[in-house]
Amino acid sequence: MTNGFERRETETLDRLQRQAGNAGETLSYGPHPDQIVELIGDSGPVVAFVHGGYFRPTIDRSHARSTARALARLGVRVALLEYRRVPGRPWLSVADLDLAEARLRPALWVGHSAGGMLALTRAYGRPTAVLALAPVADLDRAVELNLGNGAVAAWMGGTPRRLPHRYAALNPRRRLTPGSPGVLLMHGRHDATVPVALSEDSPAESSVLPHAHHFDLVDPESGHWPVVLDAVRSSLGAAATALAE
């Protein structure tokens, strides 16, 4: 059964890449070629979207363009981020999100997979609206399970045993708090890429979609996509209420 789920996820990713289309309007937020965002949608609150790819530099934002276009139909302006993914230097990815945040002032952060983990860093020690879709929400456990064939340890520069302070600083499992305000983790029960337990065990609020796999949460053609849109609307509404108080 797991092989069937993995095959379905691979097929969905291939289709999303084929449907990517050309880049939209672009904006640089730093001097590095990867410090760039595509802006999709003409107006409305800014939703920053952080793509996944297990932190590997070979996987870029193109597969997430269909997702970004579908989100923009909600009447928001989607900022589809590219960011540096340098093995052994995870702080560069986090620093890029810091730079993009200062430039864009997003009302909501949405991230998928590895991008979900990075989006969650926005909520470390402060209230921030974050919707993390199938996130790598426990870096220690991801290394233990050898997820992505060692991708997390490669990005982090070593294992939790070798770099305990680095994992303590970056791991959402350790940094989020019970009921972290504005934070929701959403995961598919049949995810074969990032186990659902990584979200279920998070101290922050989580929601599990029965029968959904890894890319159902970012696939506008998925039957689960309307649930994701509802979560985006809810997160934006809660963020707007919080700002008004």
WOBELFEN-V224758 format. One record per backbone hydrogen bond with DSSP energy under -1.0 kcal/mol. NH is the residue of the N-H (numbers start at 1). CO is the residue of the C=O. Records with the same first field share a line. If there is no record, write none. Layout:
NH->CO + CO
This chain:
5->1
6->2
7->3
8->4
9->5
10->6
11->7
12->8
13->9
14->10
15->11
16->12
17->13
18->14
19->15
27->37
29->35
35->32
36->34
37->27
38->80
39->25
40->78
47->77
48->108
49->79
50->110
56->53
59->56
64->61
65->62
68->64
69->65
70->66
71->67
72->68
74->71
75->72
77->45
78->40
79->47
80->38
81->49
82->36
88->154
89->86
92->89
94->90
95->91
96->92
97->93
98->94
99->95
100->96
101->97
102->98
103->99
104->100
105->101
107->46
108->46
109->129
110->48
111->131
112->50
113->133
115->112
117->113
118->114
119->115
120->116
122->119
123->120
124->121
126->123
130->182
131->109
132->184
133->111
134->186
136->113
137->135
142->138
143->139
144->140
145->141
146->143
147->142
149->146
151->147
154->150
155->151
156->152
157->153
158->153
163->159
167->163
168->164
169->165
170->166
171->167
174->171
175->171
176->172
179->203
180->177
183->180
184->130
185->205
186->132
187->207
189->209
190->212
191->188
198->195
199->196
200->196
201->197
202->199
207->185
209->187
212->209
218->215
222->219
225->222
228->224
229->225
230->226
231->227
232->228
233->229
234->230
235->231
236->232
237->233
238->234
239->235
240->236
241->237
242->238
243->239
244->240
245->241
